[in-house]
Amino acid sequence: MRLSFLERLYKQPGPFASVYLDTSRDTAVEDPDAAVELRWRHLRDALTFEGADEDSITAVARTVGCDVDVPGTHGQAVFTAHGRLVLLDELPAPPPRDTAHYGSLPDTMPLIVQHAPGIAYLALQVRYGGRHSTDATGTVRIDAEAGVWPLTKVTQGHHLHEEVPVADWLHAAEVIGRELEGHARRVNTEAVIVAGDVWARGILVNRLPAALRGQVITVEGVGESQPGRALMEERLESLFSGRMAAHDRALLDAFLAQKARDGASDEGLPAAVSALQRGRVKALFLNDHPESTLRLWVGPDPGQLALTEQELRSYGVQDVREERADAALTRALVGTRAELVVVPEQQLQLRGGVGVLLRYADPAPHG
């Protein structure tokens, strides 16, 4: 996963207020707005306790709950610094628990986890209720959406809505296929999910450009989608559950090949810190452990991180402080344009919960 969406966050000097909050409104609660306000009040107290300045707290308060038009269950991630909103992101699902943190580095890992797996897709739904004949009356309706899962749950993708007479469907399907290719290209699609009437969808699939046809997954029936939510959301949820994006899978395969060649020398927190200090990391692999208490020492620059205060000071860094390990690692990744892949532990258990794919190997020693 590329972390470019976090770059503007790290361009700001800290300290940061980082807030994750469930802002769902279609719940069984009688007054959901009051419930959101109550949850925020608890987090506000937590920020005050951690020493957050009043201006940064006020900036969060102005933002929390502004997503009134987002239907379904979801949440917000809000980051402020020095009284200004730095980053706001809608969460596809409510956070496991509401949290607030104030510190020199933003708490970004819960946001990153919600962006995963980041699968680019094209969803197509084709409806037709008549007889399967070009002489039949009625129309064929196609609804399509190109987006990135799971962000499309709360962020609109590229949409297409067409309704054509059945008699024109053979020709129209070819034209629509070319239009869909443009939508797919915008997000670099890796999966095309097609649902609906067997006859009508078959004609459309056969007229899709060859590159898209090779990515087609057909599902039965036509589901009802909630306005403002991802098209075919429930089907996408089941199809993409436990799946990695193709790009991340390729990085993981490269890491496994590196591991087979070099052993476990590129696993563990010390190996990751050493490689990040030298700007050698192409991708970092992480088993997400939100309960982890691991800490690292950091300086003002992204590459200034170490396992101990003494090590960092030995490099001539004077302004040092201790931070959560995942916060320090993320800042270093963004600062060095490296990528992050969150790996489910049941898929691969990394030694120390972390591994690195290197940009280049150490030069072989001269014999």
Secondary structure, 3 states (H helix, E strand, C coil): CCCHHHHHHHCCCCCEEEEEEECCCCCCCCCHHHHHHHHHHHHHHHHHHCCCCHHHHHHHHHHCCCCCCCCCCCEEEEEEECCEEEEEEEECCCCCCCEEEEECCCCCHHHHHHHCCCEEEEEEEEECCCCCCCCCCCEEEEEEEEEEECHHHCCCCEEEEEEEEHHHHHHHHHHHHHHHHHHHHHHCCCEEEEEECHHHHHHHHHCCCHHHHCCEEEECCCCCCCCCCCCCHHHHHHHHCCCCCHHHHHHHHHHHHHHHHHCCCCECHHHHHHHHHCCCEEEEEECCCCCCCCEEEECCCCCCEECCHHHHHHCCCCCCEEEEHHHHHHHHHHHCCCEEEECCCCCCCCHHHEEEEECCCCCCCCC
